């Protein structure tokens, strides 16, 4: 998507297109790392490893979510539906392991 101005023949991407591209790139750079995701819809929270990005879908090997029956499987999460995310980086705070099997 691009917009044409009346003043020039140049085409340029809109701010929303740039934002969406940058967001997808952030996820692509995070492939192989641990990730924490919050969404506005059920099951709301995902913690696992980001294994792939397909177009604008993050593929997450989910280890922890709000319903234990939905854990230990891959979820395809639409990147633009994510409200909050944290991709664990070396030297930064770690995502805690949330387990109730102690």
Secondary structure, DSSP 8 states (H G I E B T S, - for coil): --EE-SS-S-EE--HHHHHHHHHHHHHHHTTTSEEEEEESSTT-EEEEEEEEEETTEEEEEEEEESSGGG-SEEEEEEGGGEEEEEE--TTS----------
